[in-house]
Every structure is written in C-alpha cells, then in structure tokens.
Amino acid sequence: MTLDDLRQDIDRVDEVLVRLLNERARCVCEIGRLKKEQGIEIYQPDREKEVLRHVRAVGGEGPLGPDAIGRLFERIIDEARRLERRVVHEQG
Amino acid sequence: MTLDDLRQDIDRVDEVLVRLLNERARCVCEIGRLKKEQGIEIYQPDREKEVLRHVRAVGGEGPLGPDAIGRLFERIIDEARRLERRVVHEQG
C-alpha cells in the first residue's frame, strides 16, 4: 500500500468515527433530557469511571494501548458533559 | 428508552469507536514505516490540517458540531503523532 492508499483508509475511518461520535452524542443528549425529567443529578462521576474502565478493557490489545484510549475517552466524555449541560439548560 | 438502555447503547458505540481508533492507529504506524523507508519527514502539518478540515466538514451537521469534532480530532491526531514517532524510533 502507498502513502496515499493509507491516507484514504484513514479518511474513510474518520468518516465513520465522526458518525459514531455524533451518534454517541445523540444518546448523551437523550440521557440529559431523561435525567432532567427524573430530577437526577447530571454529573455522574461513577458512570464516567465505568465508561473509562470499559474502553480501556476492550481497547487494551490494540496499538494505541489502554492509556492512549483512556486519554481519548476522557476528552470524549468531556465533550459529552459539555453537550449534556447545554441540552439541559436549553430545556429548563 | 430508559437511562440503562441508553447507557448500553453508548457502551456498544464505544466498543466500535475503540476498534476504529485502533484500526486508524494501525494505518498511522504503517504510514510511519513508509515515511521512514522513503526518507519523508514524519511531521506533516499540511496533512494534519487536511484531516481536520475533512472531519469538520463531514461532522458539522451532528449534535457535536464542527468545533467539538475538531477538538476531538486534534487529540486523535496528537495520539497518532506520538505513536508514529514511537514506531519510527523503534525501527531505526
């Protein structure tokens, strides 16, 4: 494979990553609405820890390794928290 | 859908995200090896900008929006760069 082939592969993977990140974000917004409805605290640190444990466990064998996977998901969770708060504020 | 259903959906999405992030990382390692072989500079800021432009364009319509997508991919690129350098060092 050439450099160009590999870059095209990365572009295709990135398109799916973006789609999944947005799909995940839709779930997060829905969770925000439910928590608000049910009067549940938005920030749930135990659930965030559980998410990190899960992705480190499933991703540990790949080239990124559990630490890089953990760092990336810390950011994904961070953006999710930001979005969830926005959804809840707009609603209320 | 209940909170638990949505969290299960997120866990499934996260598993695919982890798989794709590792697949992307494999392409990045291969690119690192090719660049080394062909004597090409590892750090290619123009390509990184192109990747960011691409993901912002394809993800702009979703709930995350182009800025959050851009921030997340800055981190993905950052981890990729770290991995690529490690691969090239180990090889050389």
N, CA and C atoms of all chains as a GROMACS GRO file, in nm:
protein
  552
    1MET      N    1   0.083  -0.121   0.000
    1MET     CA    2   0.000   0.000   0.000
    1MET      C    3   0.087   0.126   0.000
    2THR      N    4   0.041   0.225  -0.073
    2THR     CA    5   0.115   0.351  -0.078
    2THR      C    6   0.066   0.444   0.034
    3LEU      N    7   0.141   0.553   0.052
    3LEU     CA    8   0.103   0.656   0.149
    3LEU      C    9  -0.039   0.707   0.119
    4ASP      N   10  -0.067   0.730  -0.009
    4ASP     CA   11  -0.200   0.780  -0.048
    4ASP      C   12  -0.311   0.681  -0.015
    5ASP      N   13  -0.286   0.552  -0.042
    5ASP     CA   14  -0.386   0.450  -0.008
    5ASP      C   15  -0.417   0.454   0.141
    6LEU      N   16  -0.310   0.459   0.221
    6LEU     CA   17  -0.328   0.456   0.366
    6LEU      C   18  -0.401   0.580   0.415
    7ARG      N   19  -0.370   0.694   0.352
    7ARG     CA   20  -0.440   0.818   0.391
    7ARG      C   21  -0.588   0.811   0.353
    8GLN      N   22  -0.617   0.749   0.241
    8GLN     CA   23  -0.758   0.732   0.203
    8GLN      C   24  -0.829   0.640   0.303
    9ASP      N   25  -0.759   0.536   0.347
    9ASP     CA   26  -0.817   0.448   0.450
    9ASP      C   27  -0.848   0.528   0.576
   10ILE      N   28  -0.753   0.612   0.617
   10ILE     CA   29  -0.774   0.694   0.737
   10ILE      C   30  -0.894   0.787   0.718
   11ASP      N   31  -0.907   0.847   0.601
   11ASP     CA   32  -1.022   0.936   0.576
   11ASP      C   33  -1.153   0.860   0.589
   12ARG      N   34  -1.157   0.736   0.538
   12ARG     CA   35  -1.280   0.656   0.549
   12ARG      C   36  -1.309   0.622   0.696
   13VAL      N   37  -1.203   0.580   0.769
   13VAL     CA   38  -1.221   0.550   0.912
   13VAL      C   39  -1.271   0.676   0.986
   14ASP      N   40  -1.213   0.791   0.952
   14ASP     CA   41  -1.252   0.916   1.020
   14ASP      C   42  -1.399   0.949   0.996
   15GLU      N   43  -1.448   0.921   0.876
   15GLU     CA   44  -1.590   0.948   0.848
   15GLU      C   45  -1.680   0.864   0.938
   16VAL      N   46  -1.641   0.738   0.959
   16VAL     CA   47  -1.722   0.652   1.047
   16VAL      C   48  -1.706   0.698   1.192
   17LEU      N   49  -1.584   0.735   1.230
   17LEU     CA   50  -1.562   0.786   1.367
   17LEU      C   51  -1.652   0.906   1.394
   18VAL      N   52  -1.658   0.998   1.300
   18VAL     CA   53  -1.740   1.119   1.318
   18VAL      C   54  -1.887   1.080   1.333
   19ARG      N   55  -1.932   0.986   1.248
   19ARG     CA   56  -2.072   0.944   1.255
   19ARG      C   57  -2.103   0.882   1.392
   20LEU      N   58  -2.011   0.798   1.440
   20LEU     CA   59  -2.032   0.733   1.570
   20LEU      C   60  -2.025   0.832   1.686
   21LEU      N   61  -1.934   0.928   1.676
   21LEU     CA   62  -1.923   1.029   1.782
   21LEU      C   63  -2.053   1.108   1.791
   22ASN      N   64  -2.112   1.139   1.676
   22ASN     CA   65  -2.240   1.211   1.676
   22ASN      C   66  -2.355   1.122   1.725
   23GLU      N   67  -2.347   0.993   1.692
   23GLU     CA   68  -2.450   0.900   1.741
   23GLU      C   69  -2.442   0.891   1.894
   24ARG      N   70  -2.318   0.880   1.944
   24ARG     CA   71  -2.297   0.879   2.088
   24ARG      C   72  -2.352   1.007   2.152
   25ALA      N   73  -2.327   1.119   2.086
   25ALA     CA   74  -2.372   1.248   2.139
   25ALA      C   75  -2.524   1.254   2.145
   26ARG      N   76  -2.591   1.192   2.047
   26ARG     CA   77  -2.738   1.190   2.050
   26ARG      C   78  -2.789   1.113   2.172
   27CYS      N   79  -2.724   1.001   2.203
   27CYS     CA   80  -2.760   0.924   2.324
   27CYS      C   81  -2.739   1.010   2.448
   28VAL      N   82  -2.627   1.083   2.450
   28VAL     CA   83  -2.594   1.166   2.567
   28VAL      C   84  -2.700   1.274   2.586
   29CYS      N   85  -2.746   1.337   2.477
   29CYS     CA   86  -2.849   1.440   2.487
   29CYS      C   87  -2.978   1.381   2.543
   30GLU      N   88  -3.011   1.262   2.496
   30GLU     CA   89  -3.132   1.195   2.541
   30GLU      C   90  -3.121   1.161   2.691
   31ILE      N   91  -3.003   1.117   2.732
   31ILE     CA   92  -2.978   1.089   2.874
   31ILE      C   93  -2.995   1.217   2.956
   32GLY      N   94  -2.944   1.329   2.904
   32GLY     CA   95  -2.958   1.458   2.973
   32GLY      C   96  -3.106   1.492   2.994
   33ARG      N   97  -3.185   1.471   2.888
   33ARG     CA   98  -3.329   1.502   2.899
   33ARG      C   99  -3.397   1.413   3.004
   34LEU      N  100  -3.363   1.284   3.001
   34LEU     CA  101  -3.421   1.191   3.099
   34LEU      C  102  -3.384   1.228   3.242
   35LYS      N  103  -3.255   1.260   3.262
   35LYS     CA  104  -3.210   1.295   3.398
   35LYS      C  105  -3.285   1.416   3.448
   36LYS      N  106  -3.299   1.515   3.361
   36LYS     CA  107  -3.370   1.638   3.395
   36LYS      C  108  -3.515   1.605   3.436
   37GLU      N  109  -3.582   1.527   3.351
   37GLU     CA  110  -3.721   1.486   3.376
   37GLU      C  111  -3.736   1.418   3.511
   38GLN      N  112  -3.639   1.330   3.539
   38GLN     CA  113  -3.649   1.246   3.659
   38GLN      C  114  -3.580   1.310   3.780
   39GLY      N  115  -3.529   1.432   3.761
   39GLY     CA  116  -3.464   1.502   3.872
   39GLY      C  117  -3.334   1.435   3.919
   40ILE      N  118  -3.264   1.371   3.823
   40ILE     CA  119  -3.138   1.304   3.858
   40ILE      C  120  -3.022   1.402   3.831
   41GLU      N  121  -2.924   1.405   3.919
   41GLU     CA  122  -2.805   1.489   3.903
   41GLU      C  123  -2.737   1.459   3.767
   42ILE      N  124  -2.702   1.565   3.692
   42ILE     CA  125  -2.640   1.547   3.560
   42ILE      C  126  -2.503   1.481   3.572
   43TYR      N  127  -2.420   1.533   3.661
   43TYR     CA  128  -2.283   1.483   3.673
   43TYR      C  129  -2.281   1.353   3.752
   44GLN      N  130  -2.238   1.246   3.687
   44GLN     CA  131  -2.236   1.114   3.750
   44GLN      C  132  -2.096   1.055   3.739
   45PRO      N  133  -2.008   1.094   3.830
   45PRO     CA  134  -1.867   1.053   3.818
   45PRO      C  135  -1.848   0.901   3.816
   46ASP      N  136  -1.933   0.827   3.885
   46ASP     CA  137  -1.917   0.681   3.886
   46ASP      C  138  -1.940   0.622   3.748
   47ARG      N  139  -2.042   0.675   3.678
   47ARG     CA  140  -2.069   0.627   3.542
   47ARG      C  141  -1.951   0.664   3.449
   48GLU      N  142  -1.893   0.782   3.466
   48GLU     CA  143  -1.779   0.821   3.382
   48GLU      C  144  -1.661   0.726   3.404
   49LYS      N  145  -1.638   0.690   3.531
   49LYS     CA  146  -1.529   0.596   3.562
   49LYS      C  147  -1.557   0.460   3.498
   50GLU      N  148  -1.684   0.420   3.501
   50GLU     CA  149  -1.722   0.291   3.443
   50GLU      C  150  -1.696   0.291   3.291
   51VAL      N  151  -1.730   0.404   3.225
   51VAL     CA  152  -1.707   0.416   3.080
   51VAL      C  153  -1.557   0.402   3.050
   52LEU      N  154  -1.475   0.468   3.130
   52LEU     CA  155  -1.330   0.463   3.108
   52LEU      C  156  -1.275   0.321   3.131
   53ARG      N  157  -1.325   0.256   3.235
   53ARG     CA  158  -1.281   0.119   3.263
   53ARG      C  159  -1.316   0.029   3.145
   54HIS      N  160  -1.438   0.048   3.093
   54HIS     CA  161  -1.486  -0.035   2.982
   54HIS      C  162  -1.399  -0.018   2.858
   55VAL      N  163  -1.373   0.105   2.817
   55VAL     CA  164  -1.297   0.125   2.692
   55VAL      C  165  -1.150   0.084   2.708
   56ARG      N  166  -1.094   0.106   2.826
   56ARG     CA  167  -0.956   0.060   2.849
   56ARG      C  168  -0.949  -0.092   2.838
   57ALA      N  169  -1.053  -0.159   2.888
   57ALA     CA  170  -1.054  -0.305   2.885
   57ALA      C  171  -1.070  -0.357   2.742
   58VAL      N  172  -1.161  -0.298   2.663
   58VAL     CA  173  -1.183  -0.350   2.528
   58VAL      C  174  -1.073  -0.307   2.431
   59GLY      N  175  -1.002  -0.200   2.462
   59GLY     CA  176  -0.903  -0.148   2.366
   59GLY      C  177  -0.760  -0.178   2.400
   60GLY      N  178  -0.738  -0.246   2.510
   60GLY     CA  179  -0.602  -0.265   2.561
   60GLY      C  180  -0.508  -0.338   2.469
   61GLU      N  181  -0.562  -0.421   2.380
   61GLU     CA  182  -0.477  -0.506   2.295
   61GLU      C  183  -0.428  -0.434   2.170
   62GLY      N  184  -0.493  -0.327   2.131
   62GLY     CA  185  -0.459  -0.259   2.006
   62GLY      C  186  -0.331  -0.176   2.016
   63PRO      N  187  -0.288  -0.116   1.904
   63PRO     CA  188  -0.164  -0.038   1.903
   63PRO      C  189  -0.169   0.086   1.991
   64LEU      N  190  -0.287   0.142   2.014
   64LEU     CA  191  -0.292   0.262   2.099
   64LEU      C  192  -0.263   0.227   2.245
   65GLY      N  193  -0.312   0.112   2.288
   65GLY     CA  194  -0.293   0.073   2.428
   65GLY      C  195  -0.394   0.142   2.518
   66PRO      N  196  -0.411   0.088   2.641
   66PRO     CA  197  -0.515   0.140   2.731
   66PRO      C  198  -0.496   0.286   2.772
   67ASP      N  199  -0.372   0.333   2.785
   67ASP     CA  200  -0.353   0.471   2.832
   67ASP      C  201  -0.398   0.573   2.728
   68ALA      N  202  -0.359   0.551   2.602
   68ALA     CA  203  -0.400   0.645   2.496
   68ALA      C  204  -0.551   0.638   2.476
   69ILE      N  205  -0.606   0.517   2.480
   69ILE     CA  206  -0.753   0.502   2.469
   69ILE      C  207  -0.820   0.577   2.585
   70GLY      N  208  -0.767   0.563   2.704
   70GLY     CA  209  -0.822   0.633   2.820
   70GLY      C  210  -0.817   0.784   2.802
   71ARG      N  211  -0.701   0.835   2.755
   71ARG     CA  212  -0.689   0.981   2.734
   71ARG      C  213  -0.791   1.030   2.632
   72LEU      N  214  -0.807   0.954   2.522
   72LEU     CA  215  -0.902   0.997   2.418
   72LEU      C  216  -1.045   0.998   2.471
   73PHE      N  217  -1.080   0.896   2.548
   73PHE     CA  218  -1.218   0.891   2.600
   73PHE      C  219  -1.241   0.994   2.711
   74GLU      N  220  -1.135   1.034   2.782
   74GLU     CA  221  -1.154   1.145   2.877
   74GLU      C  222  -1.203   1.269   2.802
   75ARG      N  223  -1.149   1.291   2.683
   75ARG     CA  224  -1.193   1.406   2.603
   75ARG      C  225  -1.332   1.387   2.546
   76ILE      N  226  -1.361   1.265   2.504
   76ILE     CA  227  -1.496   1.235   2.450
   76ILE      C  228  -1.600   1.258   2.560
   77ILE      N  229  -1.570   1.213   2.682
   77ILE     CA  230  -1.660   1.231   2.795
   77ILE      C  231  -1.674   1.379   2.828
   78ASP      N  232  -1.562   1.451   2.817
   78ASP     CA  233  -1.561   1.594   2.843
   78ASP      C  234  -1.655   1.668   2.748
   79GLU      N  235  -1.648   1.636   2.621
   79GLU     CA  236  -1.737   1.700   2.522
   79GLU      C  237  -1.881   1.657   2.546
   80ALA      N  238  -1.900   1.532   2.588
   80ALA     CA  239  -2.035   1.482   2.615
   80ALA      C  240  -2.097   1.559   2.731
   81ARG      N  241  -2.017   1.583   2.835
   81ARG     CA  242  -2.065   1.655   2.955
   81ARG      C  243  -2.106   1.797   2.917
   82ARG      N  244  -2.021   1.860   2.834
   82ARG     CA  245  -2.049   1.996   2.789
   82ARG      C  246  -2.183   2.003   2.712
   83LEU      N  247  -2.203   1.905   2.623
   83LEU     CA  248  -2.324   1.899   2.541
   83LEU      C  249  -2.447   1.871   2.628
   84GLU      N  250  -2.432   1.778   2.721
   84GLU     CA  251  -2.544   1.740   2.808
   84GLU      C  252  -2.591   1.860   2.890
   85ARG      N  253  -2.494   1.936   2.942
   85ARG     CA  254  -2.530   2.055   3.021
   85ARG      C  255  -2.604   2.156   2.935
   86ARG      N  256  -2.559   2.171   2.810
   86ARG     CA  257  -2.623   2.268   2.720
   86ARG      C  258  -2.767   2.228   2.693
   87VAL      N  259  -2.786   2.099   2.665
   87VAL     CA  260  -2.921   2.048   2.638
   87VAL      C  261  -3.013   2.072   2.757
   88VAL      N  262  -2.962   2.043   2.877
   88VAL     CA  263  -3.043   2.057   2.997
   88VAL      C  264  -3.076   2.204   3.024
   89HIS      N  265  -2.980   2.293   2.999
   89HIS     CA  266  -3.004   2.437   3.020
   89HIS      C  267  -3.108   2.490   2.922
   90GLU      N  268  -3.094   2.450   2.795
   90GLU     CA  269  -3.189   2.498   2.692
   90GLU      C  270  -3.330   2.455   2.726
   91GLN      N  271  -3.338   2.333   2.782
   91GLN     CA  272  -3.469   2.276   2.813
   91GLN      C  273  -3.535   2.348   2.930
   92GLY      N  274  -3.448   2.379   3.030
   92GLY     CA  275  -3.503   2.437   3.152
   92GLY      C  276  -3.499   2.588   3.148
   93MET      N  277  -3.713   0.483   2.581
   93MET     CA  278  -3.588   0.422   2.627
   93MET      C  279  -3.551   0.468   2.768
   94THR      N  280  -3.502   0.376   2.848
   94THR     CA  281  -3.461   0.412   2.983
   94THR      C  282  -3.314   0.456   2.984
   95LEU      N  283  -3.272   0.510   3.097
   95LEU     CA  284  -3.133   0.550   3.116
   95LEU      C  285  -3.041   0.430   3.091
   96ASP      N  286  -3.080   0.315   3.144
   96ASP     CA  287  -2.996   0.194   3.126
   96ASP      C  288  -2.985   0.152   2.980
   97ASP      N  289  -3.097   0.160   2.906
   97ASP     CA  290  -3.093   0.127   2.763
   97ASP      C  291  -2.995   0.218   2.691
   98LEU      N  292  -3.004   0.348   2.721
   98LEU     CA  293  -2.918   0.446   2.652
   98LEU      C  294  -2.771   0.424   2.687
   99ARG      N  295  -2.748   0.389   2.813
   99ARG     CA  296  -2.608   0.363   2.853
   99ARG      C  297  -2.554   0.238   2.785
  100GLN      N  298  -2.641   0.140   2.767
  100GLN     CA  299  -2.597   0.021   2.694
  100GLN      C  300  -2.566   0.055   2.549
  101ASP      N  301  -2.648   0.142   2.489
  101ASP     CA  302  -2.619   0.188   2.352
  101ASP      C  303  -2.482   0.255   2.346
  102ILE      N  304  -2.456   0.342   2.444
  102ILE     CA  305  -2.327   0.412   2.447
  102ILE      C  306  -2.212   0.312   2.460
  103ASP      N  307  -2.229   0.211   2.545
  103ASP     CA  308  -2.123   0.111   2.561
  103ASP      C  309  -2.095   0.040   2.428
  104ARG      N  310  -2.202   0.010   2.351
  104ARG     CA  311  -2.183  -0.058   2.222
  104ARG      C  312  -2.112   0.035   2.123
  105VAL      N  313  -2.155   0.162   2.121
  105VAL     CA  314  -2.090   0.260   2.032
  105VAL      C  315  -1.942   0.273   2.071
  106ASP      N  316  -1.916   0.277   2.201
  106ASP     CA  317  -1.777   0.293   2.247
  106ASP      C  318  -1.689   0.176   2.203
  107GLU      N  319  -1.746   0.056   2.203
  107GLU     CA  320  -1.666  -0.059   2.159
  107GLU      C  321  -1.626  -0.045   2.012
  108VAL      N  322  -1.718   0.004   1.930
  108VAL     CA  323  -1.685   0.024   1.789
  108VAL      C  324  -1.585   0.139   1.774
  109LEU      N  325  -1.605   0.246   1.852
  109LEU     CA  326  -1.510   0.358   1.849
  109LEU      C  327  -1.368   0.311   1.880
  110VAL      N  328  -1.356   0.229   1.983
  110VAL     CA  329  -1.223   0.179   2.023
  110VAL      C  330  -1.162   0.096   1.909
  111ARG      N  331  -1.246   0.012   1.848
  111ARG     CA  332  -1.195  -0.072   1.739
  111ARG      C  333  -1.146   0.014   1.623
  112LEU      N  334  -1.224   0.118   1.589
  112LEU     CA  335  -1.187   0.206   1.478
  112LEU      C  336  -1.064   0.290   1.511
  113LEU      N  337  -1.055   0.335   1.636
  113LEU     CA  338  -0.938   0.414   1.675
  113LEU      C  339  -0.812   0.330   1.663
  114ASN      N  340  -0.821   0.201   1.700
  114ASN     CA  341  -0.706   0.113   1.686
  114ASN      C  342  -0.676   0.080   1.539
  115GLU      N  343  -0.782   0.070   1.458
  115GLU     CA  344  -0.763   0.046   1.314
  115GLU      C  345  -0.691   0.167   1.252
  116ARG      N  346  -0.737   0.287   1.290
  116ARG     CA  347  -0.673   0.409   1.243
  116ARG      C  348  -0.524   0.412   1.285
  117ALA      N  349  -0.501   0.370   1.409
  117ALA     CA  350  -0.364   0.370   1.462
  117ALA      C  351  -0.275   0.273   1.383
  118ARG      N  352  -0.333   0.162   1.339
  118ARG     CA  353  -0.255   0.067   1.257
  118ARG      C  354  -0.213   0.131   1.125
  119CYS      N  355  -0.304   0.206   1.063
  119CYS     CA  356  -0.271   0.278   0.939
  119CYS      C  357  -0.160   0.380   0.966
  120VAL      N  358  -0.171   0.447   1.079
  120VAL     CA  359  -0.072   0.550   1.113
  120VAL      C  360   0.067   0.487   1.131
  121CYS      N  361   0.072   0.371   1.196
  121CYS     CA  362   0.201   0.302   1.215
  121CYS      C  363   0.260   0.264   1.080
  122GLU      N  364   0.176   0.215   0.991
  122GLU     CA  365   0.221   0.175   0.858
  122GLU      C  366   0.272   0.298   0.781
  123ILE      N  367   0.202   0.409   0.795
  123ILE     CA  368   0.246   0.534   0.731
  123ILE      C  369   0.382   0.575   0.786
  124GLY      N  370   0.400   0.561   0.918
  124GLY     CA  371   0.529   0.594   0.979
  124GLY      C  372   0.642   0.510   0.919
  125ARG      N  373   0.615   0.380   0.901
  125ARG     CA  374   0.717   0.292   0.843
  125ARG      C  375   0.751   0.332   0.700
  126LEU      N  376   0.646   0.362   0.622
  126LEU     CA  377   0.667   0.404   0.482
  126LEU      C  378   0.749   0.534   0.474
  127LYS      N  379   0.712   0.630   0.559
  127LYS     CA  380   0.782   0.759   0.556
  127LYS      C  381   0.930   0.739   0.588
  128LYS      N  382   0.954   0.655   0.689
  128LYS     CA  383   1.093   0.625   0.730
  128LYS      C  384   1.170   0.562   0.613
  129GLU      N  385   1.110   0.461   0.551
  129GLU     CA  386   1.170   0.392   0.436
  129GLU      C  387   1.204   0.489   0.324
  130GLN      N  388   1.110   0.581   0.299
  130GLN     CA  389   1.124   0.671   0.184
  130GLN      C  390   1.192   0.803   0.222
  131GLY      N  391   1.237   0.811   0.347
  131GLY     CA  392   1.307   0.932   0.391
  131GLY      C  393   1.220   1.057   0.393
  132ILE      N  394   1.089   1.037   0.419
  132ILE     CA  395   0.996   1.150   0.424
  132ILE      C  396   0.984   1.197   0.569
  133GLU      N  397   0.979   1.330   0.589
  133GLU     CA  398   0.962   1.390   0.722
  133GLU      C  399   0.835   1.335   0.789
  134ILE      N  400   0.846   1.293   0.916
  134ILE     CA  401   0.731   1.236   0.988
  134ILE      C  402   0.620   1.340   1.008
  135TYR      N  403   0.660   1.458   1.054
  135TYR     CA  404   0.560   1.560   1.087
  135TYR      C  405   0.515   1.631   0.959
  136GLN      N  406   0.389   1.619   0.926
  136GLN     CA  407   0.335   1.677   0.803
  136GLN      C  408   0.214   1.764   0.839
  137PRO      N  409   0.242   1.890   0.878
  137PRO     CA  410   0.133   1.976   0.927
  137PRO      C  411   0.022   1.998   0.824
  138ASP      N  412   0.056   1.999   0.696
  138ASP     CA  413  -0.048   2.022   0.594
  138ASP      C  414  -0.147   1.906   0.592
  139ARG      N  415  -0.096   1.784   0.605
  139ARG     CA  416  -0.185   1.669   0.609
  139ARG      C  417  -0.274   1.673   0.734
  140GLU      N  418  -0.216   1.715   0.847
  140GLU     CA  419  -0.296   1.724   0.969
  140GLU      C  420  -0.409   1.826   0.952
  141LYS      N  421  -0.379   1.938   0.888
  141LYS     CA  422  -0.483   2.039   0.863
  141LYS      C  423  -0.592   1.983   0.772
  142GLU      N  424  -0.548   1.905   0.673
  142GLU     CA  425  -0.645   1.846   0.579
  142GLU      C  426  -0.739   1.750   0.653
  143VAL      N  427  -0.682   1.669   0.744
  143VAL     CA  428  -0.763   1.575   0.822
  143VAL      C  429  -0.869   1.652   0.903
  144LEU      N  430  -0.826   1.762   0.966
  144LEU     CA  431  -0.919   1.842   1.048
  144LEU      C  432  -1.028   1.905   0.963
  145ARG      N  433  -0.989   1.956   0.846
  145ARG     CA  434  -1.088   2.016   0.756
  145ARG      C  435  -1.193   1.911   0.717
  146HIS      N  436  -1.142   1.792   0.686
  146HIS     CA  437  -1.229   1.683   0.641
  146HIS      C  438  -1.332   1.645   0.749
  147VAL      N  439  -1.286   1.622   0.871
  147VAL     CA  440  -1.379   1.578   0.975
  147VAL      C  441  -1.476   1.688   1.016
  148ARG      N  442  -1.430   1.813   1.017
  148ARG     CA  443  -1.522   1.924   1.048
  148ARG      C  444  -1.631   1.932   0.942
  149ALA      N  445  -1.593   1.907   0.816
  149ALA     CA  446  -1.690   1.914   0.707
  149ALA      C  447  -1.791   1.800   0.716
  150VAL      N  448  -1.745   1.678   0.743
  150VAL     CA  449  -1.839   1.566   0.744
  150VAL      C  450  -1.923   1.562   0.873
  151GLY      N  451  -1.874   1.625   0.981
  151GLY     CA  452  -1.943   1.613   1.110
  151GLY      C  453  -2.021   1.735   1.149
  152GLY      N  454  -2.020   1.836   1.066
  152GLY     CA  455  -2.076   1.966   1.104
  152GLY      C  456  -2.224   1.964   1.137
  153GLU      N  457  -2.298   1.869   1.080
  153GLU     CA  458  -2.444   1.867   1.096
  153GLU      C  459  -2.490   1.799   1.225
  154GLY      N  460  -2.405   1.720   1.286
  154GLY     CA  461  -2.446   1.643   1.404
  154GLY      C  462  -2.452   1.728   1.529
  155PRO      N  463  -2.497   1.667   1.640
  155PRO     CA  464  -2.512   1.742   1.765
  155PRO      C  465  -2.380   1.796   1.822
  156LEU      N  466  -2.269   1.732   1.792
  156LEU     CA  467  -2.142   1.783   1.846
  156LEU      C  468  -2.102   1.914   1.777
  157GLY      N  469  -2.129   1.923   1.648
  157GLY     CA  470  -2.090   2.044   1.574
  157GLY      C  471  -1.943   2.040   1.537
  158PRO      N  472  -1.902   2.124   1.441
  158PRO     CA  473  -1.766   2.119   1.388
  158PRO      C  474  -1.657   2.151   1.491
  159ASP      N  475  -1.686   2.239   1.588
  159ASP     CA  476  -1.580   2.276   1.682
  159ASP      C  477  -1.545   2.161   1.777
  160ALA      N  478  -1.649   2.094   1.831
  160ALA     CA  479  -1.621   1.982   1.920
  160ALA      C  480  -1.556   1.867   1.842
  161ILE      N  481  -1.603   1.844   1.720
  161ILE     CA  482  -1.541   1.740   1.636
  161ILE      C  483  -1.393   1.776   1.611
  162GLY      N  484  -1.369   1.902   1.583
  162GLY     CA  485  -1.231   1.946   1.559
  162GLY      C  486  -1.144   1.925   1.682
  163ARG      N  487  -1.196   1.962   1.800
  163ARG     CA  488  -1.118   1.943   1.924
  163ARG      C  489  -1.085   1.795   1.946
  164LEU      N  490  -1.186   1.708   1.925
  164LEU     CA  491  -1.163   1.565   1.947
  164LEU      C  492  -1.058   1.511   1.850
  165PHE      N  493  -1.065   1.554   1.725
  165PHE     CA  494  -0.968   1.503   1.629
  165PHE      C  495  -0.828   1.562   1.649
  166GLU      N  496  -0.821   1.681   1.707
  166GLU     CA  497  -0.688   1.732   1.743
  166GLU      C  498  -0.619   1.634   1.839
  167ARG      N  499  -0.699   1.578   1.932
  167ARG     CA  500  -0.641   1.482   2.027
  167ARG      C  501  -0.610   1.349   1.960
  168ILE      N  502  -0.698   1.307   1.868
  168ILE     CA  503  -0.674   1.181   1.797
  168ILE      C  504  -0.544   1.192   1.715
  169ILE      N  505  -0.526   1.307   1.650
  169ILE     CA  506  -0.405   1.331   1.570
  169ILE      C  507  -0.282   1.335   1.661
  170ASP      N  508  -0.300   1.395   1.777
  170ASP     CA  509  -0.192   1.406   1.874
  170ASP      C  510  -0.144   1.267   1.918
  171GLU      N  511  -0.239   1.179   1.949
  171GLU     CA  512  -0.202   1.042   1.988
  171GLU      C  513  -0.139   0.968   1.869
  172ALA      N  514  -0.189   0.995   1.748
  172ALA     CA  515  -0.136   0.930   1.628
  172ALA      C  516   0.010   0.971   1.608
  173ARG      N  517   0.037   1.100   1.629
  173ARG     CA  518   0.173   1.152   1.609
  173ARG      C  519   0.269   1.086   1.710
  174ARG      N  520   0.222   1.075   1.833
  174ARG     CA  521   0.301   1.012   1.938
  174ARG      C  522   0.335   0.867   1.902
  175LEU      N  523   0.234   0.795   1.854
  175LEU     CA  524   0.252   0.654   1.818
  175LEU      C  525   0.346   0.640   1.697
  176GLU      N  526   0.326   0.726   1.598
  176GLU     CA  527   0.407   0.721   1.476
  176GLU      C  528   0.555   0.742   1.510
  177ARG      N  529   0.582   0.839   1.597
  177ARG     CA  530   0.721   0.865   1.636
  177ARG      C  531   0.782   0.744   1.708
  178ARG      N  532   0.698   0.679   1.793
  178ARG     CA  533   0.749   0.564   1.867
  178ARG      C  534   0.785   0.452   1.771
  179VAL      N  535   0.697   0.427   1.673
  179VAL     CA  536   0.720   0.322   1.574
  179VAL      C  537   0.848   0.349   1.497
  180VAL      N  538   0.867   0.473   1.455
  180VAL     CA  539   0.983   0.509   1.374
  180VAL      C  540   1.111   0.496   1.456
  181HIS      N  541   1.104   0.534   1.584
  181HIS     CA  542   1.221   0.522   1.672
  181HIS      C  543   1.261   0.377   1.694
  182GLU      N  544   1.158   0.295   1.721
  182GLU     CA  545   1.186   0.153   1.747
  182GLU      C  546   1.250   0.088   1.627
  183GLN      N  547   1.205   0.132   1.508
  183GLN     CA  548   1.252   0.074   1.384
  183GLN      C  549   1.397   0.116   1.356
  184GLY      N  550   1.424   0.244   1.385
  184GLY     CA  551   1.556   0.298   1.348
  184GLY      C  552   1.650   0.291   1.464
   0.00000   0.00000   0.00000
